Amino acid sequence: MTLREDERSTILKAGSKVTLEEGIGDSRVFRDLEYAFCLQHIRRGERVLDIGTSQSWFLLDLGHRMCDIITIDIDPEAMLRAYQVGIICVVASVTDLPFRPRFFSVALCISTIEHVHGEDDVLGMREIRRVTPRALIILPFGEADNWKPNEWSRERRYDENLLGKRIIPGWKIRRRAHISIWDPFLMKIGGWLSEECLYLSRKEL
């Protein structure tokens, strides 16, 4: 199946000054930076769990590396394009992964964990740790906040304190990188959109 133009990578098209003119959280350039970090840590032929259904071109690139890929999402519609290009799709939540322990070589959780509410990010990290020895986690980073009741559209942001309490327990940080891009839509809070990229390995019990 041929990918649509909006599903293709823009990593070779980005200029020297990058802005997110497509809207907050929707920049293809920003996605390319996330995926570039992940691709450095995925070996040929690995079994990969993708949590939150990444873009089709990225999943196909993993397939071209002879990786076995399963993508999960709580929304079947979100997985439609991945299914159409031949990716195995499973309706599931990160808090209850329907896989046996250590079934995967590595898990990808790219701009996903911040969307779950309450204690579900902690539960999700425990489930990821159960099914794989390695994980690539990318999440919003900066001045931290927490969910407020009945504000389901908000994303959680993390700082060092919340990373240490909610994301890192049970894991060893093997590599850490920071993505920060100027976003004209965020002028009221400084104009920068920042994410933390974490390459983690499971600490043994």
C-alpha positions in Angstrom: 0.0 0.0 0.0 1.3 3.5 -0.9 1.5 5.9 2.0 -0.2 9.3 1.8 2.0 12.3 1.6 1.1 13.3 5.2 2.3 9.9 6.4 5.8 10.3 5.0 8.9 11.4 7.0 10.0 15.0 6.7 13.5 14.4 8.3 15.2 15.5 5.1 12.9 18.4 4.5 13.4 20.3 7.7 15.0 23.7 7.4 17.5 25.2 9.8 14.8 27.0 11.7 12.0 24.7 12.7 8.6 25.8 13.9 5.4 23.8 14.5 3.1 25.5 12.0 0.9 22.4 11.8 -0.3 22.9 15.3 0.7 21.8 18.8 1.6 18.1 19.0 1.0 17.5 15.3 4.3 18.4 13.8 5.8 15.8 11.5 9.2 17.2 12.1 8.8 16.7 15.8 7.7 13.1 15.2 10.8 12.5 13.1 13.1 13.6 15.9 11.3 11.2 18.3 11.6 8.3 15.9 15.2 9.1 15.1 16.1 8.7 18.8 14.2 5.4 18.9 15.7 3.9 15.7 19.2 4.3 17.2 18.3 1.7 19.9 16.3 -0.9 17.9 18.3 -3.8 16.4 17.5 -5.7 13.3 15.1 -8.6 13.8 13.8 -7.6 17.3 10.3 -8.1 18.5 8.9 -4.7 19.1 5.8 -3.5 21.0 4.5 -0.1 19.9 2.2 1.5 22.5 -0.2 4.1 21.1 0.2 3.4 17.4 3.0 5.3 15.8 2.8 6.7 12.3 2.7 4.2 9.4 6.0 5.1 7.8 7.8 4.5 11.1 6.2 1.1 11.6 7.0 0.1 8.0 10.6 1.2 8.5 10.8 -1.1 11.5 9.4 -3.9 9.3 12.1 -3.2 6.7 14.6 -3.9 9.5 13.1 -7.3 9.8 11.5 -6.5 13.2 8.3 -8.2 14.3 5.9 -5.4 15.3 2.7 -5.4 17.3 1.0 -2.0 17.9 -1.6 -1.5 20.6 -4.1 1.3 21.2 -7.4 1.6 23.1 -9.0 3.2 20.0 -9.5 0.8 17.1 -9.8 3.7 14.7 -6.3 4.9 15.6 -4.8 1.6 14.4 -6.6 1.6 11.0 -3.7 2.8 8.9 -1.3 0.5 10.6 -3.6 -2.4 9.9 -4.0 -1.4 6.3 -0.2 -1.5 5.7 0.1 -5.0 7.3 1.0 -4.2 10.9 -0.4 -6.5 13.6 -2.8 -4.4 15.8 -4.3 -5.3 19.2 -6.9 -3.3 21.1 -5.4 -3.0 24.6 -4.5 -0.6 27.3 -0.9 0.0 28.5 -2.2 -0.8 32.0 -3.2 -4.3 31.0 -1.0 -5.6 28.3 -2.3 -9.0 27.0 1.2 -10.5 26.5 3.3 -12.9 28.6 6.4 -11.7 30.5 9.4 -10.8 28.4 7.5 -11.4 25.2 9.1 -8.4 23.5 12.7 -7.3 22.9 11.8 -3.6 23.3 8.8 -1.5 23.8 8.1 2.0 22.3 6.0 4.4 24.3 6.2 7.6 22.2 4.1 10.6 23.4 1.6 8.2 25.0 2.1 7.8 28.7 1.2 11.5 29.4 -2.3 10.8 28.1 -3.3 8.3 30.8 -4.9 9.6 33.9 -4.5 9.2 37.7 -2.0 6.4 38.6 -2.3 4.8 35.1 1.2 6.0 34.0 2.7 4.2 37.0 0.7 1.1 36.3 1.6 1.3 32.6 5.3 1.5 33.3 5.0 -1.6 35.5 3.3 -3.5 32.7 5.9 -2.4 30.1 8.6 -3.6 32.5 6.8 -7.0 32.8 6.6 -7.7 29.0 10.1 -6.4 27.9 13.6 -5.9 29.3 14.1 -2.6 27.4 11.9 0.5 26.7 12.0 3.7 24.8 9.9 6.3 26.6 9.3 9.8 25.2 7.1 12.3 27.1 6.6 16.1 27.7 9.1 17.6 30.0 9.3 21.0 31.8 7.3 22.6 34.5 5.3 19.6 35.9 1.6 19.5 36.5 -0.9 16.8 37.3 -4.3 15.9 36.0 -7.2 17.9 37.4 -10.6 16.3 37.8 -12.8 16.3 34.7 -10.1 17.8 32.4 -9.6 14.8 30.2 -8.2 16.8 27.3 -5.0 17.7 29.2 -1.7 16.0 29.0 0.5 15.4 32.0 3.9 17.1 32.0 6.9 15.7 33.9 9.9 17.2 35.6 12.8 15.4 37.4 10.7 14.8 40.5 7.8 13.1 38.6 10.2 11.1 36.4 11.8 9.8 39.5 8.5 8.9 41.2 6.4 7.7 38.3 8.5 6.7 35.3 11.9 5.5 36.4 11.3 3.0 39.3 12.4 -0.5 38.2 14.4 0.8 35.3 18.0 1.9 34.6 18.5 4.9 32.3 20.9 3.8 29.5 20.6 7.0 27.5 18.7 10.2 27.8 18.2 13.0 25.3 16.2 16.2 25.2 14.2 17.5 22.3 13.2 21.2 22.3 11.6 23.1 19.4 10.3 26.7 19.2 6.6 26.7 18.8 4.8 30.0 18.0 1.5 28.5 19.4 3.1 28.4 22.9 4.1 32.0 23.3 2.1 32.4 26.5 4.3 29.8 28.3 7.6 30.7 26.7 7.3 29.4 23.2 9.3 26.1 23.6 7.9 22.6 23.2 10.2 20.2 25.0 10.3 16.4 25.4 12.5 13.9 27.3 13.7 10.8 25.5 14.6 7.9 27.7 16.2 4.6 26.7 15.6 2.3 29.7 16.7 -1.3 30.6 14.8 -3.4 33.2 16.3 -3.7 36.7 16.2 -7.3 37.8 14.2 -8.1 40.9 
